[in-house]
């Protein structure tokens, strides 16, 4: 009889999949990029200090033309920060959870856009010691006061939304009090998304109303300006978030977000471009083709004669800034090409900046008392930014790009970021907790 033998089952031990460690290696390209941005920051700091010491007299601004390059930077920065409220609303209000993969980056882009705008205004007001006056001395009848308060409040909302990300990504996560506070604030994210959308829509439209309600400057006057500012800001803000996501992924060797998220964001941007283009063409037709308001027609003739306004409007704003990128975003074959997405996003951003420049300068070029009979008495205003104005603008742009570079490198902005080589999650622990 065979002896009874007991076979012991073998215990199979499976090792946990290795997490991809975050690299801290600084490539030569990264170092060169950072040094370039530091040089820009230095130029901006020197230029800003020069303005604060000597006043606005060192610029080419004047009583006749008080808004120039800095206001263009201000308006563009605020518009390009609109991706924050748009994508936050998509996630927390409309339930499109897949966009959570890019929402954190959008919030950082939004904060940098708004802080850049405040830096531009800080220099532009000429009295930096009085920058806080709108908060203390309320002028409720002023559109600019309402914009100021909305910008301050929405910037606060963005700081609150960024706080948990900063705590999670830095040694601050070892401080229990801060971790508890970040978890507490995270519970209010849906409420913050609603509040942020309300504040952002309010002041984005008010920026357009700043121009559109001025009947004393007929070329600016347009009831559709507030809606145009909203639509262009949404398209530009989404495009900038898309651009920095793809570029940072290329530089860091990562797929920052899944391909379907990039495609969805691109489709949304393309639809916003079409909506903006539709309303813009009807706005132009209503004020320049179907109607014959003498002052508006005279303003168009002055701009056509003395400035490249017609070229920048039709090519820069309409074709290059809206129509072509809409085709890139909505055509499936091009949308799957990330280089095509980069090009389309750059075109939308450039078109938005051109639009804000045209809006700012077009009304001031035509003097309030100008008419063909008194052209010698009231000449057309001309403006070219002074070197110090360019220096400040370079500094502000360098600040925003420098801050996002550090954020993309060291903060956990993309919870679904994957290594291009291995396909594994970059932030394994946090991603598991998220899912």
Secondary structure, 3 states (H helix, E strand, C coil): CCCCCCCCCCCCCCCCCCCCCCCCCCCHHHHHHHHHHHHHHHHHHHHHHHHHHHCHHHCCCCCCCCCCHHHHHHHHHHHHCCHHHHHHHHHHCCCCHHHHHHHHHHHHHHHHHHHHHHHHHHHHCCCHHHCCHHHHCCCCCCHHHHHHHHHHHHHHHHHHHHHHHHHHHCHHHHCHHHHHHHHHHHCCHHHHHHHHHHHHHHHHHHHHHHHHCCCCCCCCCCCCHHHHHHHHHHHHHHHHHHHHHHHHHHHHCEECCCHHHHHHHHHHHHHHHHHHHHHHHHHHHHHHCCCCCHHHHHHHHHHHHHCCHHHHHHHHHHHHHHHHHHHHHHCHHHHCCHHHHHHHHHHHHHHHHHHHHHHHHHHHHCCCCCCHHHCCCCCCCCCCCCHHHHHHHHHHHHHHHHHHHHHHHHCCCCCCCEECCCCCECCHHHHHHHC
